[in-house]
């Protein structure tokens, strides 16, 4: 299943493209920031790779985000949860 979306956060405006596997219950996403939006110091028009797996006990997708640019590289926790009306995300910098 193909996943697409868009939004904005404290870094800038972004698009999301990815896939969801019903068989493995995994999501692979690429979040691409639009350069020139949001935080001019942090938004390099870069990509964030997000890899998630369904956690039955917590009723949410859990995994990590990964970034590598000329100025920064890092990874940390990422959670994706649907509360019945909205999708909630939790990630740490």
Secondary structure as a PSIPRED ss2 file (coil, helix, strand):
# PSIPRED VFORMAT (PSIPRED V4.0)

   1 X C   1.000  0.000  0.000
   2 X E   0.000  0.000  1.000
   3 X E   0.000  0.000  1.000
   4 X E   0.000  0.000  1.000
   5 X E   0.000  0.000  1.000
   6 X E   0.000  0.000  1.000
   7 X E   0.000  0.000  1.000
   8 X E   0.000  0.000  1.000
   9 X C   1.000  0.000  0.000
  10 X C   1.000  0.000  0.000
  11 X C   1.000  0.000  0.000
  12 X C   1.000  0.000  0.000
  13 X E   0.000  0.000  1.000
  14 X E   0.000  0.000  1.000
  15 X E   0.000  0.000  1.000
  16 X E   0.000  0.000  1.000
  17 X E   0.000  0.000  1.000
  18 X E   0.000  0.000  1.000
  19 X E   0.000  0.000  1.000
  20 X E   0.000  0.000  1.000
  21 X E   0.000  0.000  1.000
  22 X C   1.000  0.000  0.000
  23 X C   1.000  0.000  0.000
  24 X C   1.000  0.000  0.000
  25 X C   1.000  0.000  0.000
  26 X E   0.000  0.000  1.000
  27 X E   0.000  0.000  1.000
  28 X E   0.000  0.000  1.000
  29 X E   0.000  0.000  1.000
  30 X E   0.000  0.000  1.000
  31 X E   0.000  0.000  1.000
  32 X E   0.000  0.000  1.000
  33 X E   0.000  0.000  1.000
  34 X C   1.000  0.000  0.000
  35 X C   1.000  0.000  0.000
  36 X C   1.000  0.000  0.000
  37 X C   1.000  0.000  0.000
  38 X C   1.000  0.000  0.000
  39 X C   1.000  0.000  0.000
  40 X C   1.000  0.000  0.000
  41 X C   1.000  0.000  0.000
  42 X C   1.000  0.000  0.000
  43 X C   1.000  0.000  0.000
  44 X C   1.000  0.000  0.000
  45 X C   1.000  0.000  0.000
  46 X C   1.000  0.000  0.000
  47 X E   0.000  0.000  1.000
  48 X E   0.000  0.000  1.000
  49 X E   0.000  0.000  1.000
  50 X E   0.000  0.000  1.000
  51 X E   0.000  0.000  1.000
  52 X E   0.000  0.000  1.000
  53 X E   0.000  0.000  1.000
  54 X E   0.000  0.000  1.000
  55 X E   0.000  0.000  1.000
  56 X C   1.000  0.000  0.000
  57 X C   1.000  0.000  0.000
  58 X C   1.000  0.000  0.000
  59 X C   1.000  0.000  0.000
  60 X E   0.000  0.000  1.000
  61 X E   0.000  0.000  1.000
  62 X E   0.000  0.000  1.000
  63 X E   0.000  0.000  1.000
  64 X E   0.000  0.000  1.000
  65 X E   0.000  0.000  1.000
  66 X E   0.000  0.000  1.000
  67 X E   0.000  0.000  1.000
  68 X E   0.000  0.000  1.000
  69 X C   1.000  0.000  0.000
  70 X C   1.000  0.000  0.000
  71 X C   1.000  0.000  0.000
  72 X C   1.000  0.000  0.000
  73 X E   0.000  0.000  1.000
  74 X E   0.000  0.000  1.000
  75 X E   0.000  0.000  1.000
  76 X E   0.000  0.000  1.000
  77 X E   0.000  0.000  1.000
  78 X E   0.000  0.000  1.000
  79 X E   0.000  0.000  1.000
  80 X E   0.000  0.000  1.000
  81 X E   0.000  0.000  1.000
  82 X E   0.000  0.000  1.000
  83 X C   1.000  0.000  0.000
  84 X C   1.000  0.000  0.000
  85 X C   1.000  0.000  0.000
  86 X C   1.000  0.000  0.000
  87 X E   0.000  0.000  1.000
  88 X E   0.000  0.000  1.000
  89 X E   0.000  0.000  1.000
  90 X E   0.000  0.000  1.000
  91 X E   0.000  0.000  1.000
  92 X C   1.000  0.000  0.000
  93 X C   1.000  0.000  0.000
